[in-house]
Amino acid sequence: MNLFQRKIIKPSVGLALLGLTLQSAQTLSTPSEGQTLFETTCAACHGKDLSGGAGFNLKDETWVHGSQPDDILANIKKGFGQAGMPGFAGVYSEPQLKSIVDYVLSKRQGFDNLTYKIYHLDDNAPASFAIMDKLEVAKSGPLTTNLMDFAMPEAKDYIIEFEGDLYAPKENPGQIFAMIYKEMFELEIDGQVIKPSKFEWLQVAWPIKAGKQHVKIRYSTVGTRANHNKQFSFFVANQDLTQKLFGISTPGKQFLNNATVNVKAETQPQVVRKKIVNLPVSSVAVGFPEKINYAFNTKNCTINGAWTGDLLNVGPNIEGRGRDGGVILGDWLFHSPQGIAPESSNCIFTKYNRQGNPSFVYEIDGNQYSVQVSPQSANALTFTYTLLQGSNSRLMLNLPEVDKANFTSQEGKITNNQFSVPLKVGQSYAISLTLKGSK
């Protein structure tokens, strides 16, 4: 991993830009101290999600200054003055610095210490990996890229084995997903051979553990299609294979790099109707230049998602030809199955407009309603409901549980995650969602 930033800044200037003083640094202490310190100190250059910006990506498979905890700690302490990163040995205590290291390592993804072994096969070799015990290693070594490359061997028939520590998301176990055709592969995790959970045309997937695990992936040319170029795309994906998270082979990483098509709301609201991870396919996403966004589900007339940051990367959906969903470019406040939902399920969606700030129109029990969402800032959204036609009635909305924000309303009553207000035809009523700690 490339620690830490490329842009050249004098150490004293770097600290000033980060808004740090010794006194303020020593007062920082929270249950997730490492994350808090990282977001305060490092995120400006390395990204809140550690994926890089002015500074290097701090979670991928590339580590040029040492990947062990002691290496990373030493790098943070001394800094890289020639590259613009100040040292923090005199800014934070040893436990605080170690908490930053722990947080960075908790977000790691990809292989570490990846090696390869190549075994040559004769013309009569059986289609079995059991023969490896009887074969001599023809060539072996480390892979400094920490990416699998199945095209390395120059022999016609061979077995190649990749071995290394794989870091997968700690939040949820995922799957290794491969785009292959009848090739002979075997996956071993922590000494146990794993059977595929999915085996279909051009798609194979194996379940993996959350966090760190020791992985061996073997490939044999026996029984494969002739003249195959062996450009196998391997990824780590989420559990339902709707989102490819990161590549673990050279073609896999190249594929994902080409699958970045960001849609951002630069000067006016953007409306996108694409498949999105964590949302139903009937969702319409709306993004604002204020970098706060939401989605409306046309099937049940529910605001079924809200998130901060930029709008969407729809590239996975395009590259995956609809199999994959686009991903948000920020942090969820809530998403489906939670949402701001009408209490009545008798919803009939009517229409929405794509010009300017869109509004969504629907009917419930003979009454016609509209909802329009407006940003108040990067930290707040206002949901305005209007009874367009029908008879005066009561609006009842179920609200999601949101850890990072609060719902308020000056016109209606919010009790036990439910909003209610008596409606009059032609009048509007607002609910505000505001991030905690913001004004």
C-alpha positions in Angstrom: 0.0 0.0 0.0 1.3 3.4 -0.9 1.7 5.4 2.2 0.7 8.2 2.2 0.3 11.2 -0.2 1.8 12.3 -3.4 1.3 16.0 -3.2 4.3 17.8 -1.8 3.4 19.9 1.3 5.8 21.0 4.0 5.1 19.2 7.3 4.0 22.3 9.1 1.7 23.3 6.3 0.3 19.8 6.1 -0.7 19.9 9.8 -2.3 23.3 9.3 -4.3 22.1 6.3 -5.6 19.2 8.3 -6.6 21.6 11.1 -4.5 19.8 13.7 -2.9 21.0 16.8 -1.2 19.0 19.5 -3.9 20.0 22.0 -6.8 19.1 19.7 -5.2 15.8 18.8 -4.7 14.7 22.4 -8.4 15.3 23.2 -9.7 12.9 20.5 -11.0 9.7 22.0 -14.0 7.8 20.9 -15.1 4.1 20.9 -14.0 4.0 17.2 -10.9 6.1 17.8 -9.0 4.8 14.9 -11.8 5.7 12.5 -12.3 9.1 14.1 -8.6 9.9 13.9 -8.4 8.7 10.3 -11.4 10.8 9.2 -10.0 13.9 11.0 -6.4 13.5 9.9 -6.1 11.4 6.7 -9.4 11.4 4.9 -8.8 14.8 3.2 -6.0 13.2 1.1 -6.8 9.5 1.1 -10.6 9.6 1.0 -13.1 8.8 3.7 -13.4 5.3 2.2 -9.5 5.0 2.0 -9.7 4.7 -1.8 -7.4 7.6 -2.4 -7.5 11.1 -3.8 -4.5 13.4 -3.6 -3.0 10.6 -1.6 -2.6 6.9 -2.3 -5.3 4.2 -2.1 -4.9 2.8 1.5 -7.0 -0.4 1.1 -6.0 -2.1 -2.1 -3.4 -4.8 -2.7 -0.4 -2.5 -3.4 2.0 -2.0 -0.4 5.3 -0.4 -1.4 6.5 0.5 2.1 5.6 -2.7 3.9 2.3 -4.3 4.7 2.8 -5.4 8.3 1.4 -3.4 11.2 4.8 -2.4 12.5 5.7 -1.1 9.0 2.6 1.0 8.7 3.0 2.4 12.2 6.6 3.4 11.5 5.5 5.1 8.3 2.8 7.1 10.0 5.3 8.1 12.8 8.0 9.4 10.5 6.0 10.5 7.5 7.3 11.1 4.0 8.4 14.7 3.9 9.5 14.5 0.3 6.0 13.4 -0.7 4.2 15.9 1.5 3.2 13.7 4.4 4.2 14.9 7.8 5.2 12.5 10.6 2.7 12.2 13.4 4.9 10.8 16.2 4.7 14.0 18.1 1.1 14.7 17.4 -0.6 11.5 18.6 0.1 9.0 21.4 1.3 5.5 20.6 -2.1 4.0 21.3 -3.8 6.5 19.1 -1.3 5.8 16.2 -1.9 2.1 16.6 -5.7 2.7 16.5 -5.2 4.3 13.1 -3.2 1.3 11.9 -5.9 -1.0 13.2 -8.6 0.9 11.3 -6.6 1.0 8.0 -5.9 -2.8 8.3 -9.6 -3.4 9.0 -10.5 -2.0 5.6 -7.9 -4.0 3.6 -9.0 -5.8 0.5 -7.2 -8.1 -1.8 -4.2 -10.4 -1.6 -1.1 -10.0 0.5 2.2 -11.9 0.2 0.9 -13.6 -3.0 3.1 -16.3 -4.5 2.9 -18.7 -7.4 4.1 -22.2 -8.3 4.1 -23.7 -11.7 4.1 -27.5 -12.4 4.6 -28.9 -15.9 2.4 -31.7 -17.2 3.0 -34.3 -19.8 0.5 -35.2 -22.5 -1.1 -38.0 -20.5 -1.7 -36.1 -17.3 -5.0 -36.8 -15.6 -7.5 -34.0 -14.8 -6.7 -34.0 -11.1 -4.9 -31.8 -8.7 -3.9 -34.8 -6.6 -0.9 -35.4 -8.9 0.7 -32.2 -7.6 2.3 -34.2 -4.8 4.2 -36.2 -7.3 5.3 -33.3 -9.5 8.3 -31.0 -9.1 7.9 -27.3 -9.0 9.2 -25.9 -12.4 9.1 -22.3 -11.3 8.0 -20.3 -8.3 8.2 -16.9 -6.7 6.4 -13.8 -5.3 4.0 -11.7 -7.1 4.7 -8.1 -6.2 1.4 -6.9 -7.7 -0.6 -9.3 -5.4 -2.7 -10.1 -8.4 -3.1 -13.5 -10.0 -1.8 -13.8 -13.6 -2.8 -17.1 -15.3 -0.9 -16.3 -18.5 2.5 -16.4 -16.9 3.5 -20.0 -17.7 5.1 -20.6 -21.1 4.5 -24.3 -21.2 1.5 -25.8 -23.1 0.2 -28.0 -20.3 0.7 -27.1 -16.6 -0.8 -26.5 -13.2 -0.4 -23.1 -11.6 -1.1 -22.5 -7.9 -1.5 -19.1 -6.3 -1.2 -18.8 -2.5 -1.5 -15.8 -0.2 -3.5 -14.1 2.5 -6.8 -12.7 1.2 -8.5 -9.8 3.0 -12.3 -9.7 2.4 -14.8 -7.2 3.9 -15.2 -7.8 7.7 -18.8 -6.7 7.7 -20.1 -9.6 5.7 -18.7 -12.8 4.1 -18.6 -12.6 0.4 -17.7 -14.8 -2.6 -14.9 -15.2 -5.1 -16.5 -14.7 -8.5 -14.8 -15.8 -11.7 -15.8 -15.3 -15.3 -14.5 -18.5 -16.8 -15.6 -21.3 -19.2 -15.1 -25.0 -18.2 -11.7 -24.4 -16.9 -10.4 -26.6 -14.1 -10.0 -24.6 -10.9 -9.8 -25.5 -7.2 -10.1 -23.2 -4.3 -8.7 -23.9 -0.8 -9.3 -21.7 2.3 -7.3 -22.2 5.5 -6.5 -25.8 4.4 -10.0 -26.8 3.3 -11.1 -27.3 -0.3 -14.2 -25.2 -1.0 -16.9 -26.3 -3.4 -18.5 -23.7 -5.7 -21.8 -22.1 -4.6 -22.6 -21.2 -8.2 -21.6 -22.9 -11.4 -23.2 -21.6 -14.5 -22.3 -20.5 -18.0 -19.2 -18.3 -17.7 -19.8 -17.8 -14.0 -18.4 -19.6 -11.0 -18.4 -18.5 -7.4 -17.0 -19.8 -4.2 -18.0 -18.7 -0.7 -15.3 -17.1 1.4 -14.9 -15.9 5.0 -15.1 -12.4 6.3 -11.7 -10.7 7.1 -8.3 -12.4 6.7 -8.0 -16.0 5.3 -5.2 -18.0 3.7 -6.2 -18.9 0.2 -4.8 -21.2 -2.6 -6.3 -21.1 -6.1 -5.2 -23.8 -8.6 -5.7 -23.9 -12.3 -4.9 -26.8 -14.7 -4.9 -26.7 -18.5 -6.0 -30.4 -18.7 -9.5 -30.6 -20.2 -9.7 -26.9 -21.1 -10.7 -25.3 -24.4 -7.8 -25.1 -26.9 -6.1 -21.8 -27.6 -7.7 -20.1 -24.6 -5.9 -16.8 -23.8 -6.2 -17.5 -20.1 -7.3 -13.9 -19.3 -9.4 -15.0 -16.3 -11.3 -12.2 -14.5 -11.5 -13.0 -10.7 -13.3 -10.7 -8.3 -14.4 -10.6 -4.7 -18.2 -10.0 -4.8 -20.9 -9.5 -2.2 -23.0 -12.5 -1.1 -25.7 -12.3 -3.7 -23.1 -11.5 -6.5 -24.9 -8.2 -7.4 -21.8 -6.2 -6.7 -18.2 -6.9 -7.7 -16.1 -5.3 -4.9 -12.5 -5.6 -6.1 -10.4 -7.6 -8.6 -7.9 -10.3 -7.4 -6.5 -11.1 -10.9 -4.9 -8.7 -13.4 -7.8 -9.0 -15.9 -10.3 -8.7 -13.0 -8.8 -5.4 -11.7 -8.6 -4.1 -15.3 -12.3 -5.0 -15.8 -13.4 -3.1 -12.7 -11.2 -0.1 -13.6 -13.1 0.1 -16.9 -16.4 -0.3 -15.1 -16.3 3.2 -13.5 -19.0 5.5 -15.0 -19.8 8.1 -12.3 -23.0 10.1 -12.5 -22.8 13.3 -10.4 -25.2 16.2 -9.9 -22.9 19.1 -10.7 -25.1 22.1 -11.2 -28.7 20.8 -11.1 -30.6 17.7 -9.8 -29.8 14.4 -11.7 -32.4 11.7 -12.2 -31.2 8.2 -12.8 -33.3 5.0 -13.4 -30.7 2.2 -13.2 -30.3 -0.9 -11.1 -28.7 0.0 -7.8 -27.2 -2.3 -5.1 -29.4 -2.4 -2.0 -32.5 -0.9 -3.8 -35.3 -2.6 -5.8 -35.1 -2.4 -9.6 -38.2 -0.1 -9.5 -36.2 2.7 -7.8 -35.6 6.1 -9.3 -32.5 7.9 -7.9 -32.2 11.6 -7.5 -29.0 13.4 -6.7 -28.4 17.0 -5.8 -25.3 19.3 -6.2 -25.3 19.6 -2.4 -24.1 16.0 -2.4 -27.1 14.5 -0.7 -29.4 12.1 -2.6 -32.5 9.9 -2.3 -34.4 7.2 -4.2 -38.1 6.7 -4.8 -39.7 3.2 -5.3 -42.4 3.5 -7.9 -43.9 0.1 -6.9 -44.9 1.1 -3.3 -44.5 4.9 -3.4 -41.8 4.8 -0.7 -38.7 6.9 -0.3 -36.5 3.8 0.0 -33.0 5.2 0.2 -31.1 8.3 1.2 -27.3 8.8 1.2 -24.6 11.5 1.4 -21.8 12.1 -1.1 -22.0 11.9 -4.9 -24.8 10.1 -6.7 -23.9 6.8 -8.5 -21.3 4.8 -10.3 -23.4 3.0 -12.9 -20.4 1.4 -14.5 -20.9 -2.1 -13.0 -24.4 -2.2 -14.4 -23.1 -1.2 -17.9 -20.1 -3.6 -17.9 -22.1 -6.4 -16.3 -24.9 -5.9 -18.9 -27.5 -5.5 -16.3 -26.4 -8.3 -14.1 -24.7 -6.0 -11.6 -26.1 -3.0 -9.9 -24.7 0.5 -9.8 -23.3 1.6 -6.5 -23.7 4.8 -4.5 -20.7 7.2 -4.3 -21.2 8.0 -0.6 -22.6 6.7 2.7 -26.1 5.3 3.3 -28.4 7.0 5.8 -31.0 4.3 5.2 -32.0 2.0 2.3 -34.5 -0.7 1.4 -36.2 -2.5 3.1 -36.4 0.6 5.3 -38.0 3.7 4.0 -40.5 6.6 4.3 -43.5 4.5 3.5 -47.3 5.2 3.3 -49.2 3.3 5.9 -51.6 2.1 3.3 -50.4 -0.4 0.8 -53.0 0.6 -1.8 -50.6 2.8 -3.8 -50.8 3.5 -7.5 -47.8 5.3 -8.9 -48.9 7.9 -11.5 -45.9 9.9 -12.8 -42.8 11.9 -12.1 -41.0 14.7 -13.9 -37.3 14.6 -14.9 -36.9 18.4 -15.2 -35.5 20.5 -12.4 -36.2 19.1 -8.9 -38.5 16.1 -9.7 -41.8 15.4 -7.9 -43.5 12.0 -7.7 -47.3 11.7 -8.0 -49.3 8.7 -6.8 -52.8 7.8 -5.6 -53.9 6.1 -2.4 -57.6 5.2 -1.8 -58.8 7.8 -4.3 -56.6 10.6 -3.1 -53.8 12.0 -5.2 -50.5 12.9 -3.5 -47.2 14.3 -4.6 -43.8 14.2 -2.8 -40.9 16.4 -3.6 -37.5 16.2 -1.8 -35.3 19.3 -1.5 -31.8 19.6 -0.1 -31.3 22.2 2.7 -27.5 21.5 2.7 -25.2 18.6 2.4 -26.5 17.5 5.8 -30.3 17.8 5.4 -33.2 16.9 3.2 -36.8 18.1 3.4 -39.6 15.7 2.2 -42.7 17.8 1.2 -46.0 15.9 0.8 -49.0 17.6 -0.9 -52.6 16.4 -1.2 -53.4 17.3 -4.8 -56.9 16.0 -5.3 -59.5 14.1 -3.3 -60.9 14.7 0.1 -59.3 16.1 3.3 -57.7 13.1 5.1 -54.8 12.1 7.4 -51.4 11.3 6.0 -49.7 8.4 7.9 -46.0 7.6 7.0 -43.8 5.0 8.6 -40.2 6.3 9.1 -37.0 4.3 9.0 -34.7 4.0 12.0 -31.7 6.1 11.1 -28.6 6.1 13.4 -26.8 9.1 11.8 -29.8 11.5 11.5 -33.0 12.7 13.0 -36.5 13.2 11.6 -38.4 16.4 12.6 -41.5 18.2 11.5 -43.1 21.5 12.5 -46.4 20.6 10.9 -47.0 17.0 11.9 -46.5 14.6 14.8 -43.7 12.0 14.9 -44.2 9.2 17.4 -42.5 5.8 17.4 -41.1 6.2 13.9 -44.4 7.3 12.5 -45.4 10.7 11.0 -49.0 11.8 11.0 -50.7 15.0 10.0 -54.3 16.0 8.9 -54.3 17.0 5.3 -56.2 19.6 3.3 -56.5 19.6 -0.4 -53.9 21.9 -2.0 -51.8 22.2 1.1 -48.2 20.9 1.7 -46.6 19.3 4.8 -42.8 18.8 5.4 -40.6 16.3 7.2 -36.9 17.1 7.6 -34.1 14.6 7.9 -30.9 16.2 9.4 -27.6 14.6 10.1 -26.7 14.4 13.8 -24.2 17.0 14.9 -25.0 19.4 12.0 -26.8 22.7 12.2 
